[in-house]
Amino acid sequence: MKKKILSNFVLSGLSLLFTFSVLEIFIRKLLPQSKTNVINEVNAKVGWLHSIDGLFWEASPGEFNVQSQSNSEGFFDEDHMEKKPPHTFRILVLGDSYVEAAQVKRKESIAYLLEKVLNEPVSSIKFEVLNMGMRSFGTDQEFLTYHYFGKKYKPDVVLLLFNADNDIIDNSMDLDMKVTGRRETIKPYFYLENEELKMTDFVPSKVLKTKRKKNQNQLSKKNILSVKKFLREHSQFYLFVREGIRSHPKVHRLLQSVAVMAKYKRSGEEKPIYYGNQRPVLYTNGVPLYYNIYLEQYDDAYENAWRLTKAILLRFKKEVEDTGSYFILVSLPGRQAVYPDWWKEILSTYPKMVDYPFDLSKPERILENFCAQHEIVYLSLLPRFREHFKMTDQRLYYKYDGHWNRKGHRVAAESIYQFLIENHLIPLKDQPLAG
């Protein structure tokens, strides 16, 4: 009897292993999944930052496999002296994952390329470009990053790279919580009260206040996390299933409640770790929330999010200028606004969208008018990216990952460099991007 039970158990195990292997091969060949081990530690000032002095990797099958090194503050950059050396002109670049640039080598990133071309001409001035980009950050967190981390370096120019595709959502507590399906905040938010900009109180997590109890249940969870870590790093099928679950908030929350999926990962006794801003697709009348930014007519939630964003930008500009620095806003275009065939692909994926009028240049026009009204130096990369595609037929974005590829970073760096030269914003003669 025992032999029969054991035999059935072994056969069942082998059957499951065979099924899993077939599914793994199928997913790897036909539906490859992006993967990363980049983890972000909760930070009480800005919400999260990378673990300091860490080595991370990020991969998208057939597109890139890149290692990145974080510095002593948690950014993908080298360390910089706080005191600015003599004859040094500093530029601080802030933004989200496009600026962070985990999808390319550091020497291929926008911040590095900008610094390189600035230092090409023989000059007594040395240019330093500091990269404080961070994935999933909105304008609010980028402002706080400048306030708590960037300002002390006394940059001469602050470049804020604005991503309209998701920054508007990130800045709004209402929209951000709706999109992520979270029930508790993992970052500080700003809000408007009688047109005055205020910030919410932010307590990163209860685990920062009390140490976890060591018991059998904790040991069991540790074992589960070890298995999940192995699957996350080695199994494409696991990643496929995980992202499918995350696209259904109710199922996701149910699995979180029984510790099958984590709300936060933790390191040591007290630090919760956040694994990125994975977001399900949510809809407004059949339109995915992320594409609402291109609607000709916004609803109240988006109008309010734009009002809030503009207030944050004005606060940002004031603080930068109060410290003697120059504030420049650079708008990053979504790839669907650059390539008509990708927009058509989106419309075919979400057919209800054809019932609504869209304007893919609307975010840039809003920003351009706002900046003109408030004397903010503004650069839109959209016309430059469209012109590049028209002239070369080259794609500046990864098809599956969606971020800039090496060419995208180079064209963005070249465009910003030319803008700085043409508008006499840096003490340097014109020079084309080397290489």
Residue pairs with C-beta under 8 A, 6 or more apart in sequence:
20 237
23 237
24 235
24 236
24 237
26 237
27 33
27 236
27 237
27 240
28 61
28 236
31 236
31 240
32 60
32 61
32 62
32 236
32 400
33 61
33 236
33 239
33 240
33 243
34 58
34 59
34 60
34 61
34 239
34 400
34 401
35 58
35 59
35 232
35 233
35 236
35 239
36 56
36 57
36 58
36 59
36 102
36 276
37 56
37 57
37 58
37 232
37 233
38 50
38 56
38 57
38 58
38 68
38 102
38 135
38 276
39 50
39 51
39 54
39 56
39 265
39 273
39 274
39 275
40 48
40 49
40 50
40 51
40 134
40 135
40 273
40 274
40 275
40 276
41 48
41 49
41 50
41 51
41 74
41 267
41 271
41 272
41 273
41 274
42 48
42 186
42 204
42 205
42 208
42 264
42 271
42 272
42 273
42 274
43 49
43 74
43 204
44 202
44 204
44 208
45 144
45 148
45 188
46 134
46 137
46 141
46 144
46 145
46 148
46 149
46 187
46 188
47 137
47 141
47 186
47 187
47 188
47 202
48 134
48 136
48 186
48 187
48 274
49 73
49 74
49 75
49 134
50 56
50 70
50 74
50 75
50 76
50 134
51 70
51 74
51 267
51 273
52 70
52 71
52 72
52 73
52 74
53 69
53 70
53 71
53 72
54 69
54 70
55 67
55 68
55 69
56 67
56 68
56 69
56 70
56 102
57 65
57 66
57 67
57 68
58 64
58 65
58 66
58 68
58 102
58 103
59 65
59 66
60 103
60 398
60 400
60 401
61 236
61 400
62 400
63 103
63 398
63 399
63 400
63 401
63 405
64 103
64 104
64 398
64 401
64 405
66 102
66 103
66 104
66 105
68 76
68 102
68 106
69 76
69 106
70 76
71 77
71 78
71 79
72 79
73 79
73 149
75 100
75 131
75 132
75 133
75 134
76 100
76 101
76 102
76 106
76 109
76 131
76 133
77 106
77 111
77 130
77 131
77 132
80 128
80 130
80 153
82 152
82 153
84 90
84 128
84 153
84 154
85 126
87 124
87 125
87 126
88 125
88 126
88 127
88 128
89 118
89 125
89 126
89 127
89 128
89 156
89 157
89 426
89 427
90 127
90 128
90 129
90 130
90 153
90 154
90 155
90 156
90 157
91 114
91 115
91 118
91 127
91 128
91 129
91 130
91 155
91 156
91 157
91 158
91 159
91 426
92 129
92 130
92 132
92 146
92 150
92 153
92 155
92 157
92 158
92 159
92 325
93 99
93 110
93 111
93 114
93 129
93 130
93 131
93 132
93 133
93 159
93 161
94 132
94 133
94 142
94 145
94 146
94 150
94 158
94 159
94 160
94 161
95 133
95 137
95 142
95 160
95 161
95 162
95 163
95 332
96 133
96 134
96 135
96 136
96 137
96 138
96 142
96 161
96 163
96 166
96 167
96 170
97 133
97 134
97 135
97 136
97 403
98 110
98 133
98 161
98 163
98 332
98 403
98 404
99 110
99 111
99 131
99 132
99 133
99 134
99 161
100 131
100 133
100 134
100 135
101 108
101 109
101 110
101 111
101 131
101 133
101 403
101 404
101 409
102 135
103 398
103 401
103 403
103 404
103 405
104 404
104 405
104 406
104 409
106 112
108 406
108 409
108 410
109 131
109 409
110 161
110 404
110 409
110 412
110 413
110 416
111 129
111 130
111 131
111 133
112 129
112 131
113 409
113 410
113 413
113 414
113 433
114 129
114 413
114 416
114 417
115 127
115 128
115 129
116 434
117 413
117 414
117 417
117 431
117 432
117 433
117 434
118 127
118 129
118 417
118 426
118 428
119 126
119 127
120 431
120 434
121 428
121 429
121 431
123 428
125 427
125 428
127 426
127 428
130 150
130 153
130 155
132 145
132 146
132 149
132 150
133 161
134 141
134 142
134 145
135 276
135 277
136 170
136 276
136 277
137 145
137 170
138 166
138 167
138 169
138 170
138 171
138 176
139 160
139 162
139 167
139 170
139 171
139 309
139 312
139 313
139 316
140 170
140 171
140 187
140 188
140 189
140 190
140 312
141 170
141 187
141 188
142 160
142 316
143 312
143 315
143 316
143 319
144 188
146 158
146 316
146 319
146 320
147 319
150 158
151 319
151 323
154 323
154 324
154 325
155 325
156 325
156 326
157 325
157 326
157 328
157 420
157 425
157 426
158 320
158 325
158 326
158 327
158 328
159 328
159 330
159 416
160 313
160 316
160 327
160 328
160 329
160 330
161 330
161 332
162 329
162 330
162 331
162 332
162 367
163 332
163 334
164 293
164 331
164 332
164 334
164 363
164 364
164 367
165 290
165 293
165 332
165 334
166 290
167 309
168 175
168 293
168 302
168 305
168 306
168 309
168 363
169 175
169 176
169 179
169 289
169 290
169 305
170 176
171 189
171 190
171 305
171 308
171 309
171 312
172 189
172 301
172 304
172 305
172 308
173 185
173 189
173 191
173 200
174 301
174 304
174 305
175 289
175 301
175 302
175 305
176 189
177 183
177 185
178 282
178 289
179 279
179 280
179 282
179 289
179 290
180 277
180 279
181 249
181 252
181 253
181 280
183 253
185 200
185 202
186 204
186 264
186 274
187 202
188 199
188 200
188 202
189 199
189 200
189 202
190 197
190 198
190 199
190 200
190 308
190 311
190 312
191 197
191 198
191 199
191 200
191 308
192 198
192 304
192 307
192 308
192 311
195 311
197 308
197 311
197 312
197 315
204 272
205 264
205 272
207 264
207 266
207 270
207 271
207 272
208 270
208 271
208 272
211 269
211 270
212 218
212 266
212 269
221 259
224 259
224 260
225 262
225 265
228 262
231 238
232 238
232 239
232 242
242 261
243 278
245 251
245 252
245 255
245 261
246 252
246 261
246 278
246 279
246 280
247 280
247 281
248 280
249 280
252 261
252 280
255 261
256 262
256 263
262 275
264 272
264 273
264 274
265 272
265 273
265 274
265 275
266 272
266 273
267 273
281 288
281 289
282 288
282 289
283 289
284 292
284 299
285 352
285 356
286 350
286 352
286 353
286 355
287 295
287 350
287 352
287 353
287 356
288 350
288 353
291 336
291 346
291 350
291 353
291 358
292 298
292 299
292 302
293 302
293 362
293 363
294 337
294 358
294 359
294 360
294 362
294 363
295 302
295 356
295 357
295 358
295 359
295 362
296 356
296 357
296 358
296 359
296 362
297 357
298 306
306 366
310 370
313 329
313 370
313 376
314 374
316 327
317 327
317 374
317 376
320 326
320 327
321 327
326 377
326 425
327 376
327 377
328 376
328 377
328 378
328 379
328 425
329 367
329 371
329 376
329 377
329 378
329 379
330 378
330 379
330 380
330 381
330 416
331 363
331 364
331 367
331 378
331 379
331 380
331 381
331 382
332 381
332 412
333 364
333 380
333 381
333 382
333 385
333 386
335 342
335 396
335 397
335 402
336 342
336 343
336 346
336 360
337 343
337 360
337 361
337 382
338 382
338 385
338 386
338 389
338 396
338 397
339 389
339 395
339 397
343 360
346 353
347 353
347 354
361 382
364 380
364 382
367 378
367 380
368 378
368 380
370 376
371 377
371 378
372 378
377 423
377 425
379 415
379 416
379 419
381 412
381 415
384 411
384 415
385 396
385 411
388 394
388 396
388 411
389 395
389 396
394 407
395 405
395 407
396 404
396 405
396 407
396 408
396 411
396 412
397 403
397 404
397 405
397 408
398 404
398 405
404 412
410 433
413 433
414 432
414 433
417 433
418 430
419 425
420 426
420 428
421 428
421 429
421 430
421 431
